[in-house]
């Protein structure tokens, strides 16, 4: 059997998502050994993924005095670090709000532009279509620093340093390609027949788009929104370069600049607490929308 | 329809013959209405306009700026000078000579080293993760959620987290029974960066590869088993060749991401550290010193590096990023077929 034969088989599975069920050919004792080793493997994977994150949470719940403890649970449980993070001197609450504004506006803007672009690419016939899609995807490979250096100067001339738009506009350089790509792959999967039928019945293209395609594409739009939001929330180099006023700083930059009262001892407890706070919204999103996120990631294969 | 199929650019079953037959006809047809083109232009123009501002303008501006230099470059008060002199390719020539040249070559070497090592480790680990997950039937959703956690942790936070783990009296040294200064200069700091980067990104490759694995039908494995192929043989002859397209795309994206690495070494080790300074960090540092000329030159070089890697992947290795290749192949096939036919009739 050659590979091309296999490919032919692969292209024609009974169901796309169907997990191969364990083979009934195997005798039972072999299965128990197998499932045992599988569980060990799974435990290892989960430990690998979660242990560092767990360590961050545990450390954030220790008192400053016993931050260097190595116990698996915080010995005296304490919220001291969280209180310190929000005590006002660090402006961390403001930083979270800034992150929310920047990531939120970036996501909405990228989605609006992305929906139009994806509709055109997936539904309309026009020249240079694949060239345009290729260019949009190629832009997602553009290194952040190559955007930051020239725009830093441009925005300085405009007086835009320390403004939200100085972060939001450069953020679009990665958010738009991500959104266009995800939405295009999603819209291409939706059946065209319904819209055609609607248009035969007298709907205009716009009506077919608004009343048929958009509701159908809602899950894809939602997935794209989550992915774009997470990417924008995690953005670092743009926010670091464009902003030097702590009032406008985003959360990722703010925590990287957390310093203690003395240079000698970094405030690890506070840093961990702040890290947990920045990460928790994302982890909740991941837990709730995991299936969609995985779908979106594998569809776009993006970033 | 599952997105898995989409990833390998295979049309959903049943859809394949009909769609393939009709779609090319429609696009080859001059029935493309002029209104449609205008509408497409209208819908695409905002996106293209924004991309022109945030991608094309910076690129052109960086190339332009890289040909200039502040008049009194190295002075402490160099940045106040008004004038900028056109220096031609001097900023680029400096990349290979003198002190700044050494720093550039070091950063270039670090970037390449991190890219190669992290992507290699991620790919091996990601494949192993995918193989393990492909076997799992129970607890799949919990597994999926936990595997997404490293991906979701912001890189800056993961930098902090690993700096804490790699503290001189931190948990890494305790577990290893060592007294290594991970976050200072030197090889240890390189290792720290690699460990942190691989932790965050291997699960991502694992997820992508898993998606590619799940559309391989079980019958293929059954057939191989009947033919007496062992686990390794199945892996080498079925699984790997069939996930190769997925894996290539995943590796390409990881490489492009690793080439522009910035946040992680910046937070984990710190700016201006020789042993972990990447091209992005160097360009950022230069622009921070208001030496826009050389900063732009670094940025342009990094851009060219990234572009070269992308081109190699797409053209030489055949990574199918847009799914266009599949179409192109089909088109060529049809063309060859037509020519054959024509020759036969002649």
Interface residues (C-beta under 8 A of the other chain):
Chain A: X1 X3 X6 X7 X9 X10 X11 X12 X13 X14 X16 X17 X19 X20 X21 X22 X23 X25 X34 X38 X41 X42 X45 X46 X48 X49 X50 X52 X53 X55 X56 X59 X68 X70 X113 X114 X116 X117 X119 X120 X121 X124 X125 X126 X127 X129 X130 X132 X133 X134 X135 X136 X137 X138 X139 X141 X142 X143 X144 X145 X146 X147 X148 X149 X150 X151 X152 X153 X154 X169 X170 X172 X173 X176 X177 X180 X185 X188 X189 X205 X230 X233 X234 X236 X237 X240 X241 X252 X253 X255 X256 X268 X271 X272 X275 X278 X279 X282 X283 X285 X286 X287 X290 X291 X293 X294 X295 X296 X297 X298 X299 X301 X302 X303
Chain B: X1 X2 X3 X4 X5 X6 X7 X8 X10 X11 X12 X13 X16 X26 X27 X32 X33 X36 X37 X39 X40 X41 X43 X44 X46 X47 X48 X50 X51 X53 X54 X55 X57 X58 X59 X61 X62 X65 X129 X132 X133 X134 X135 X136 X137 X139 X141 X142 X143 X144 X145 X146 X147 X148 X149 X150 X151 X152 X153 X154 X155 X156 X157 X158 X159 X160 X161 X162 X164 X165 X167 X169 X170 X171 X174 X199 X203 X204 X207 X208 X211 X214 X215 X216 X217 X218 X219 X220 X221 X222 X223 X224 X225 X227 X238 X241 X242 X246 X249 X250 X253 X256 X257 X259 X260 X262 X263 X266 X267 X279 X280 X283 X284 X287 X292 X295 X296 X298 X299 X300 X302 X303 X306 X307 X310 X321 X322 X324 X327
